[in-house]
Amino acid sequence: MRSTTAVDNYNAFKNEMLKNPKVASVSAGSTYPGFDLVQDMFIYAEDKSLDDKVEIHYAQANEDYIKTLGYTLIKGRLLSTNPEADLDGVVLNETAIKQLGYDANNAIGKKVHYEFDNQQQSLQIVGVIKDFHSRSFHKSILPYAIRKFDKGNQPNYFIVNIKEGQFDNALSSVKGVWEKINPEVPFQYSFLDQDFQRNYEREQRMSNVIMCFTFIAIFIACLGLLGLASFTTEQRKKEVGIRRVLGASVLGITTLLSKDFLKLVVIAILFASPISYYLGSRWLEGFAYHINISWGLFVIAGGVALGIAFATVSFQVIKAAVSNPVKSLRTE
């Protein structure tokens, strides 16, 4: 909501939206999940002091905000639909309840305090919601609060919950209602999943760069192996001929010649795996929630590397192994 006109027309917009069968619910808030929050404050439990304060991030919102975003209420109730009620009420998530020293089962009705203009202010806990991710997995779940707007504060965003499978059709309807009610305000929107996805654009770019350079490195390595295999088999052509004459099989000669090349690949894998494990672990530390790297991944990667190496040199090696020994020994 980029203008006071849009804010003033909120109820008209909401009522029109709720007439649309494709829309489940509509609300408004100071923020929404998907990006780092800018609102926070320090609160403490009713039997504690400012020394025991907890930094809490919060959203100011209308009463249907929790329902619209699909948060799960586990204790208590939602904010009252009465505009004059619950102005000092607050809904907290599980993390906030724990850090305050309360228990979700008996926190309803308890108070939390904060300081404003050197005076103690109080909020009453009316509900507890299940923990949710309000930002990317780089960071852990924050203590979070939802409360009604203070006097003088205005919402920044309309939030429209569209029923599943109705997005394309409903979007044009939302735009039409917006332009009808707010003709002078541009219609700007985003989808919640896209907002979350933007938090991982850096990882996606890095992944694309790594994949690109990986293919280039593998291609260059394969060219090197192919050249080395050609040179080596040419140098050992007479040796191969003698072994064939003495009864060596094609499989035996292929194994003999390939073994030297595959030894180099195995040595490279032994050097690369610990370095990769260290760098991968350090990168994952940037996420509060992440997998653990399994050594099985390196076994699979090593097997693939050996397979690529063997496929690269096999043509030259097998060609040398099946060649006519008479031709290779003709000059002897």
ZIVEN-V199144 format. One record per residue. N is the residue number from 1. RES is the residue in three letters. SS is DSSP state (h for helix, s for strand, l for the rest). Layout:
n->[N:N]
res->[RES:RES]
ss->[SS:SS]
This chain:
n->[1:2:3:4:5:6:7:8:9:10:11:12:13:14:15:16:17:18:19:20:21:22:23:24:25:26:27:28:29:30:31:32:33:34:35:36:37:38:39:40:41:42:43:44:45:46:47:48:49:50:51:52:53:54:55:56:57:58:59:60:61:62:63:64:65:66:67:68:69:70:71:72:73:74:75:76:77:78:79:80:81:82:83:84:85:86:87:88:89:90:91:92:93:94:95:96:97:98:99:100:101:102:103:104:105:106:107:108:109:110:111:112:113:114:115:116:117:118:119:120:121:122:123:124:125:126:127:128:129:130:131:132:133:134:135:136:137:138:139:140:141:142:143:144:145:146:147:148:149:150:151:152:153:154:155:156:157:158:159:160:161:162:163:164:165:166:167:168:169:170:171:172:173:174:175:176:177:178:179:180:181:182:183:184:185:186:187:188:189:190:191:192:193:194:195:196:197:198:199:200:201:202:203:204:205:206:207:208:209:210:211:212:213:214:215:216:217:218:219:220:221:222:223:224:225:226:227:228:229:230:231:232:233:234:235:236:237:238:239:240:241:242:243:244:245:246:247:248:249:250:251:252:253:254:255:256:257:258:259:260:261:262:263:264:265:266:267:268:269:270:271:272:273:274:275:276:277:278:279:280:281:282:283:284:285:286:287:288:289:290:291:292:293:294:295:296:297:298:299:300:301:302:303:304:305:306:307:308:309:310:311:312:313:314:315:316:317:318:319:320:321:322:323:324:325:326:327:328:329:330:331:332]
res->[MET:ARG:SER:THR:THR:ALA:VAL:ASP:ASN:TYR:ASN:ALA:PHE:LYS:ASN:GLU:MET:LEU:LYS:ASN:PRO:LYS:VAL:ALA:SER:VAL:SER:ALA:GLY:SER:THR:TYR:PRO:GLY:PHE:ASP:LEU:VAL:GLN:ASP:MET:PHE:ILE:TYR:ALA:GLU:ASP:LYS:SER:LEU:ASP:ASP:LYS:VAL:GLU:ILE:HIS:TYR:ALA:GLN:ALA:ASN:GLU:ASP:TYR:ILE:LYS:THR:LEU:GLY:TYR:THR:LEU:ILE:LYS:GLY:ARG:LEU:LEU:SER:THR:ASN:PRO:GLU:ALA:ASP:LEU:ASP:GLY:VAL:VAL:LEU:ASN:GLU:THR:ALA:ILE:LYS:GLN:LEU:GLY:TYR:ASP:ALA:ASN:ASN:ALA:ILE:GLY:LYS:LYS:VAL:HIS:TYR:GLU:PHE:ASP:ASN:GLN:GLN:GLN:SER:LEU:GLN:ILE:VAL:GLY:VAL:ILE:LYS:ASP:PHE:HIS:SER:ARG:SER:PHE:HIS:LYS:SER:ILE:LEU:PRO:TYR:ALA:ILE:ARG:LYS:PHE:ASP:LYS:GLY:ASN:GLN:PRO:ASN:TYR:PHE:ILE:VAL:ASN:ILE:LYS:GLU:GLY:GLN:PHE:ASP:ASN:ALA:LEU:SER:SER:VAL:LYS:GLY:VAL:TRP:GLU:LYS:ILE:ASN:PRO:GLU:VAL:PRO:PHE:GLN:TYR:SER:PHE:LEU:ASP:GLN:ASP:PHE:GLN:ARG:ASN:TYR:GLU:ARG:GLU:GLN:ARG:MET:SER:ASN:VAL:ILE:MET:CYS:PHE:THR:PHE:ILE:ALA:ILE:PHE:ILE:ALA:CYS:LEU:GLY:LEU:LEU:GLY:LEU:ALA:SER:PHE:THR:THR:GLU:GLN:ARG:LYS:LYS:GLU:VAL:GLY:ILE:ARG:ARG:VAL:LEU:GLY:ALA:SER:VAL:LEU:GLY:ILE:THR:THR:LEU:LEU:SER:LYS:ASP:PHE:LEU:LYS:LEU:VAL:VAL:ILE:ALA:ILE:LEU:PHE:ALA:SER:PRO:ILE:SER:TYR:TYR:LEU:GLY:SER:ARG:TRP:LEU:GLU:GLY:PHE:ALA:TYR:HIS:ILE:ASN:ILE:SER:TRP:GLY:LEU:PHE:VAL:ILE:ALA:GLY:GLY:VAL:ALA:LEU:GLY:ILE:ALA:PHE:ALA:THR:VAL:SER:PHE:GLN:VAL:ILE:LYS:ALA:ALA:VAL:SER:ASN:PRO:VAL:LYS:SER:LEU:ARG:THR:GLU]
ss->[l:l:l:h:h:h:h:h:l:h:h:h:h:h:h:h:h:h:l:l:l:l:s:s:s:s:s:s:s:l:l:l:l:l:l:l:l:l:l:s:s:s:s:s:s:l:l:l:l:h:h:h:l:s:s:s:s:s:s:s:s:l:l:l:h:h:h:h:h:l:l:l:s:s:s:s:l:l:l:l:l:l:l:l:l:l:l:l:s:s:s:s:s:h:h:h:h:h:h:h:l:l:l:l:l:l:l:l:l:l:s:s:s:s:s:s:l:l:s:s:s:s:s:s:s:s:s:s:s:l:l:l:l:l:l:l:l:l:l:l:l:l:l:s:s:s:s:s:l:l:l:l:l:l:l:l:s:s:s:s:s:s:l:l:l:l:h:h:h:h:h:h:h:h:h:h:h:h:h:h:h:l:l:l:l:l:l:l:l:l:l:h:h:h:h:h:h:h:h:h:h:h:h:h:h:h:h:h:h:h:h:h:h:h:h:h:h:h:h:h:h:h:h:h:h:h:h:h:h:h:h:h:h:h:h:l:h:h:h:h:h:h:h:h:h:l:l:l:l:h:h:h:h:h:h:h:h:h:h:h:h:h:h:h:h:h:h:h:h:h:h:h:h:h:h:h:h:h:h:h:h:h:h:h:l:l:l:l:l:l:l:l:l:l:h:h:h:h:h:h:h:h:h:h:h:h:h:h:h:h:h:h:h:h:h:h:h:h:h:h:h:h:l:l:h:h:h:h:l:l:l:l]
